[in-house]
């Protein structure tokens, strides 16, 4: 089956001074799908989105969005996309309904059409009751939903969401995930950037891992997990000495570790034979391992296996992307 592409990028390059932010990024996003670009701060996620949404010029490579070249056909691209960033871009002094009405009028709708569009979007994003209240009274999650609603006033075909849940509490994040899933179900193409591994796992049809300005892996969440292992064995050690001993025995096979909790995770195929073999290896006298559990590999395991770091570790060492990037 041939899938029509909503986003196509090849060899994207971008530098700011001597800092190479993108070093040849290739991306393909099918129409009507959710694509997640996953990586730490400074990896180039926001730069990629700004190039694809025509806000930043590229130094090399080429890209098309909704079938139009982002350099030569910027106006046509902008007519077919919307971009929602990490901070809500709506007027806190207006009500929710007034914000949407204003956006609709700016998009060229008549007064009657703007009122109708505002009512529809308030209902779609479960904001009807709050529509008459000033934005300053909204919670963070409500404001983010209104911001997303405002971005859909013009009925775009591709929606760029640049870390849309950053700063939200867990309940608000879950609610926004539901909104994104509904957008995809309605046929829109969603291009999502995120630092949250669970977010990419929950929402995306395909995921690309970006590290140091390069795509280090791409596939469905399950395909990426299969690259490192289908399962992981988590060990809780009895004491500090046991932790250090097992750490030395497992070496580079360790998927993750927590010195404070005395836990170590190691990749395994999940079979009883392999699990018993690992336990016998690290705890032959049955006095080092206090507890163990087996669970499916996560995207965190994938990132660690491919980069040698977890996403939080990577964030600490990355060069922050230039302001406005």
Backbone torsions as a table, in degrees:
resi	resn	phi	psi	omega
1	UNK	NA	132.8	178.9
2	UNK	-93.0	122.9	179.7
3	UNK	-99.2	131.3	176.5
4	UNK	-75.7	137.0	-174.4
5	UNK	-95.8	135.8	175.7
6	UNK	-90.9	-32.1	179.6
7	UNK	-135.2	129.0	175.9
8	UNK	-134.2	124.1	178.7
9	UNK	-135.5	138.9	-178.4
10	UNK	-138.4	122.6	174.2
11	UNK	63.8	35.2	-178.5
12	UNK	-63.8	129.3	177.4
13	UNK	-132.1	140.9	178.3
14	UNK	-155.4	132.7	177.7
15	UNK	-129.2	150.6	171.9
16	UNK	-123.9	104.1	-172.8
17	UNK	66.1	-127.0	179.5
18	UNK	-91.4	-1.6	-178.0
19	UNK	-91.1	116.9	175.4
20	UNK	-85.2	106.7	-177.5
21	UNK	-82.9	-42.4	176.2
22	UNK	-121.5	134.4	-174.7
23	UNK	-126.6	52.5	177.7
24	UNK	94.7	62.1	-176.1
25	UNK	-92.6	128.4	175.5
26	UNK	-112.3	131.4	-178.1
27	UNK	-143.6	140.4	173.5
28	UNK	-137.5	127.9	-178.0
29	UNK	-126.4	122.2	179.1
30	UNK	-73.2	148.8	175.7
31	UNK	-61.0	139.9	176.3
32	UNK	75.7	14.8	-179.1
33	UNK	-114.6	169.1	172.6
34	UNK	-108.9	121.4	-179.5
35	UNK	-115.2	129.7	-179.4
36	UNK	-113.3	126.6	172.8
37	UNK	-100.8	111.5	-170.4
38	UNK	-109.9	134.9	177.2
39	UNK	174.5	167.5	-179.1
40	UNK	-76.2	170.1	172.6
41	UNK	-57.1	137.4	178.9
42	UNK	86.8	-0.7	-177.4
43	UNK	-80.5	-15.3	178.6
44	UNK	112.2	7.9	-177.1
45	UNK	-62.4	-52.3	-176.6
46	UNK	-66.6	-37.5	176.3
47	UNK	-59.7	-43.3	178.7
48	UNK	-59.5	-46.4	-179.9
49	UNK	-63.5	-42.0	-179.1
50	UNK	-65.2	-34.5	175.7
51	UNK	-68.2	-46.4	-177.5
52	UNK	-68.0	-26.6	178.9
53	UNK	-95.8	11.7	174.2
54	UNK	70.4	15.9	179.9
55	UNK	-87.2	-18.6	179.8
56	UNK	-134.8	136.3	178.3
57	UNK	-78.7	152.1	177.7
58	UNK	-96.5	153.7	177.7
59	UNK	-90.0	-25.7	-179.3
60	UNK	-161.6	159.5	-178.8
61	UNK	91.3	-171.9	179.5
62	UNK	-149.8	157.9	-178.5
63	UNK	-152.4	144.6	173.7
64	UNK	-126.7	139.0	175.4
65	UNK	-128.9	128.6	-176.4
66	UNK	56.3	29.7	177.0
67	UNK	87.5	1.7	-176.1
68	UNK	-119.5	144.2	-178.3
69	UNK	-71.9	130.8	-174.5
70	UNK	-71.4	-16.7	178.6
71	UNK	-95.6	-49.9	-174.8
72	UNK	-85.9	-21.4	-175.1
73	UNK	-128.8	47.7	-176.1
74	UNK	-57.0	-43.5	-175.9
75	UNK	-61.9	-42.3	-179.9
76	UNK	-67.4	-37.1	176.6
77	UNK	-62.2	-47.8	-175.9
78	UNK	-63.7	-27.6	178.7
79	UNK	-72.3	-15.0	-173.6
80	UNK	-116.7	2.5	-177.4
81	UNK	-126.5	168.5	168.0
82	UNK	-143.9	152.6	-177.8
83	UNK	-131.2	125.7	174.7
84	UNK	-118.5	123.6	-176.4
85	UNK	-96.9	-163.0	-175.7
86	UNK	-75.5	-23.5	-179.7
87	UNK	-114.3	137.6	179.7
88	UNK	-62.7	134.6	-177.1
89	UNK	-109.5	50.2	-178.5
90	UNK	-128.3	161.2	-172.5
91	UNK	-83.2	116.0	-177.8
92	UNK	-70.9	-15.9	-178.7
93	UNK	-87.6	-6.2	178.3
94	UNK	-106.8	162.7	174.9
95	UNK	-76.5	168.6	176.8
96	UNK	-59.5	-45.0	-179.6
97	UNK	-63.9	-39.8	179.7
98	UNK	-65.4	-39.3	177.0
99	UNK	-59.7	-47.6	-178.0
100	UNK	-68.3	-38.6	177.7
101	UNK	-62.2	-44.4	179.5
102	UNK	-60.5	-45.6	179.5
103	UNK	-61.6	-40.4	-178.8
104	UNK	-66.1	-39.9	178.1
105	UNK	-65.8	-40.1	177.9
106	UNK	-64.8	-25.0	178.8
107	UNK	-82.8	-3.2	175.6
108	UNK	102.1	3.5	179.3
109	UNK	-75.2	153.1	175.5
110	UNK	-69.8	170.9	178.8
111	UNK	-58.5	-47.6	-179.2
112	UNK	-64.4	-42.3	179.4
113	UNK	-65.1	-36.7	179.8
114	UNK	-67.1	-42.1	177.8
115	UNK	-63.2	-41.5	-179.5
116	UNK	-65.8	-42.1	179.4
117	UNK	-64.7	-40.5	178.9
118	UNK	-63.0	-44.6	179.0
119	UNK	-61.5	-42.9	-179.4
120	UNK	-62.0	-45.5	-177.0
121	UNK	-70.4	-36.8	175.8
122	UNK	-60.7	-41.2	179.0
123	UNK	-69.0	-42.5	-177.8
124	UNK	-62.6	-34.5	-177.0
125	UNK	-101.9	18.3	175.2
126	UNK	56.1	46.3	-178.2
127	UNK	-124.8	14.2	-176.2
128	UNK	-58.4	-47.2	-178.3
129	UNK	-65.8	-30.1	-178.9
130	UNK	-90.6	-2.7	-173.6
131	UNK	-60.7	-29.5	-178.6
132	UNK	-89.9	0.5	-179.6
133	UNK	-95.8	149.2	176.0
134	UNK	-66.2	147.1	-175.8
135	UNK	-60.7	-27.8	179.8
136	UNK	-61.4	-17.1	178.7
137	UNK	-92.7	-3.8	-176.9
138	UNK	-78.9	149.3	169.8
139	UNK	-73.6	168.9	179.2
140	UNK	-59.7	-40.9	-179.9
141	UNK	-66.5	-40.1	178.9
142	UNK	-65.5	-42.4	179.6
143	UNK	-63.0	-39.2	179.5
144	UNK	-67.5	-36.6	177.1
145	UNK	-66.3	-39.9	178.2
146	UNK	-65.3	-40.0	178.1
147	UNK	-59.8	-42.5	178.7
148	UNK	-67.6	-39.9	177.0
149	UNK	-60.3	-42.8	-179.9
150	UNK	-62.4	-33.8	-179.0
151	UNK	-72.1	-14.6	-178.8
152	UNK	-99.8	5.2	-179.4
153	UNK	-55.7	-40.1	-174.6
154	UNK	-88.0	8.7	179.2
155	UNK	54.8	60.5	-179.4
156	UNK	-71.8	165.6	175.9
157	UNK	-101.4	-21.4	178.4
158	UNK	-129.0	128.4	-179.3
159	UNK	-113.3	120.0	175.3
160	UNK	-97.9	123.3	178.5
161	UNK	-118.3	106.1	-177.3
162	UNK	-94.2	100.0	-178.9
163	UNK	46.8	59.1	-172.4
164	UNK	-68.9	-19.9	-177.0
165	UNK	-103.7	7.3	178.0
166	UNK	-59.0	128.6	177.6
167	UNK	86.6	-4.4	179.5
168	UNK	-85.7	150.4	174.5
169	UNK	-73.3	162.7	-175.6
170	UNK	-54.2	-40.0	-178.9
171	UNK	-66.9	-43.7	178.9
172	UNK	-65.4	-37.0	178.2
173	UNK	-63.4	-44.0	178.4
174	UNK	-60.8	-41.1	-179.6
175	UNK	-63.6	-41.3	-179.5
176	UNK	-69.4	-32.9	174.5
177	UNK	-58.4	-40.6	178.1
178	UNK	-62.3	-39.5	178.5
179	UNK	-63.5	-44.8	-179.3
180	UNK	-63.2	-41.6	178.3
181	UNK	-61.8	-39.1	178.6
182	UNK	-65.9	-38.8	178.4
183	UNK	-60.9	-44.8	179.9
184	UNK	-65.1	-39.4	179.8
185	UNK	-64.2	-26.2	-179.6
186	UNK	-82.0	-3.5	176.5
187	UNK	105.5	-3.7	177.5
188	UNK	-72.7	151.8	172.2
189	UNK	-92.3	127.9	-178.4
190	UNK	-116.3	122.6	175.7
191	UNK	-109.1	111.9	-171.1
192	UNK	-114.8	131.2	168.5
193	UNK	-108.6	143.7	-176.5
194	UNK	-160.2	154.4	169.1
195	UNK	-98.9	-10.9	-174.3
196	UNK	-87.7	113.0	-178.6
197	UNK	-61.9	-40.6	179.8
198	UNK	-63.5	-36.2	-179.9
199	UNK	-61.5	-47.1	178.2
200	UNK	-63.7	-41.2	-178.9
201	UNK	-63.6	-41.7	-175.8
202	UNK	-73.8	-37.9	-167.4
203	UNK	-102.3	-32.5	-164.2
204	UNK	-87.9	140.6	168.8
205	UNK	-75.9	-38.5	176.3
206	UNK	-136.3	151.3	-178.1
207	UNK	-131.3	137.4	170.4
208	UNK	-117.3	132.7	177.7
209	UNK	-96.0	119.6	-177.8
210	UNK	-107.4	128.1	-179.9
211	UNK	-145.0	123.6	179.1
212	UNK	61.7	32.7	178.1
213	UNK	79.9	11.8	179.0
214	UNK	-131.6	146.6	172.7
215	UNK	-80.7	115.9	-177.3
216	UNK	-95.0	-14.5	176.7
217	UNK	-168.1	151.9	177.0
218	UNK	-150.0	144.3	178.1
219	UNK	164.3	-174.7	172.7
220	UNK	-71.1	158.7	177.5
221	UNK	-53.7	-41.5	-179.7
222	UNK	-67.0	-39.6	178.7
223	UNK	-62.4	-41.3	179.9
224	UNK	-66.4	-38.8	179.0
225	UNK	-65.5	-35.9	179.9
226	UNK	-66.3	-21.7	179.8
227	UNK	-69.2	-26.0	-179.6
228	UNK	-102.3	-37.9	178.9
229	UNK	164.1	149.9	177.9
230	UNK	-75.8	-25.7	-174.8
231	UNK	-137.1	165.2	174.1
232	UNK	-138.1	137.2	177.3
233	UNK	-98.4	119.0	178.5
234	UNK	-102.2	128.9	-178.4
235	UNK	-113.5	133.0	170.9
236	UNK	-108.0	116.9	-173.5
237	UNK	-86.0	154.8	-173.3
238	UNK	-70.4	-35.8	-178.9
239	UNK	-158.7	-179.2	-176.4
240	UNK	-63.7	-40.4	179.6
241	UNK	-63.1	-43.0	178.7
242	UNK	-62.5	-40.4	179.6
243	UNK	-60.2	-49.1	-177.5
244	UNK	-64.8	-37.1	179.9
245	UNK	-65.5	-47.5	-179.7
246	UNK	-66.7	-35.8	177.1
247	UNK	-57.2	-44.5	179.3
248	UNK	-68.5	-36.3	-179.5
249	UNK	-68.2	-38.7	-175.6
250	UNK	-85.2	-29.2	175.4
251	UNK	54.3	-127.9	-175.2
252	UNK	-77.6	3.7	175.5
253	UNK	-81.4	-9.4	-176.6
254	UNK	-70.5	129.2	177.4
255	UNK	-86.7	-37.8	176.1
256	UNK	-160.0	162.2	-179.9
257	UNK	-151.5	152.3	177.0
258	UNK	-139.8	106.5	-176.3
259	UNK	-67.4	-32.4	-179.5
260	UNK	-69.8	-40.4	-179.4
261	UNK	-90.1	-4.8	-178.8
262	UNK	58.7	43.0	-180.0
263	UNK	-118.7	147.3	178.6
264	UNK	-137.6	135.0	176.3
265	UNK	-113.2	137.9	-179.6
266	UNK	-136.2	139.1	-178.3
267	UNK	-67.9	143.8	177.9
268	UNK	-154.1	160.4	177.7
269	UNK	-83.2	-2.4	176.9
270	UNK	86.3	-5.6	-179.0
271	UNK	-72.9	150.8	-179.4
272	UNK	-60.2	-38.9	-179.3
273	UNK	-61.8	-46.3	-177.3
274	UNK	-67.8	-40.1	179.9
275	UNK	-64.1	-46.2	178.4
276	UNK	-60.7	-39.7	-179.2
277	UNK	-63.1	-42.8	179.0
278	UNK	-65.3	-43.5	179.8
279	UNK	-64.0	-41.2	177.9
280	UNK	-63.7	-36.0	-178.7
281	UNK	-67.3	-46.5	-173.6
282	UNK	-89.7	-17.7	-175.2
283	UNK	-141.4	61.5	-176.0
284	UNK	-64.0	-27.4	-178.5
285	UNK	-99.9	6.6	176.2
286	UNK	60.2	36.3	-179.5
287	UNK	-130.0	2.8	-178.7
288	UNK	-101.0	-38.9	-175.6
289	UNK	-93.3	117.6	178.3
290	UNK	-82.3	-42.0	179.6
291	UNK	-147.8	157.2	171.6
292	UNK	-146.1	156.4	177.6
293	UNK	-148.4	157.8	179.9
294	UNK	-122.5	133.7	176.2
295	UNK	-147.1	166.9	-179.7
296	UNK	-66.3	149.0	176.6
297	UNK	-62.7	150.5	179.5
298	UNK	-114.0	170.7	175.3
299	UNK	-65.2	-24.4	174.2
300	UNK	-62.3	-41.3	176.2
301	UNK	-60.8	-41.0	-179.9
302	UNK	-62.5	-48.4	-178.3
303	UNK	-61.2	-42.2	179.2
304	UNK	-63.0	-43.8	-177.9
305	UNK	-65.0	-34.8	-175.0
306	UNK	-88.5	-24.3	-176.3
307	UNK	-119.3	-14.5	-176.6
308	UNK	81.6	7.3	-178.5
309	UNK	-141.4	153.2	166.8
310	UNK	-80.8	165.2	-179.5
311	UNK	-60.2	-44.7	177.4
312	UNK	-60.5	-39.1	177.7
313	UNK	-61.7	-41.0	-178.9
314	UNK	-64.4	-39.9	-178.8
315	UNK	-57.8	-39.0	-174.9
316	UNK	-65.6	-28.9	-174.7
317	UNK	-103.3	-2.4	-175.3
318	UNK	-83.2	152.3	171.7
319	UNK	-77.7	127.0	-179.8
320	UNK	-63.9	134.1	178.7
321	UNK	-62.2	146.0	-177.2
322	UNK	-56.4	144.4	179.9
323	UNK	-52.8	133.9	-179.0
324	UNK	84.1	2.2	-179.0
325	UNK	-89.0	NA	NA
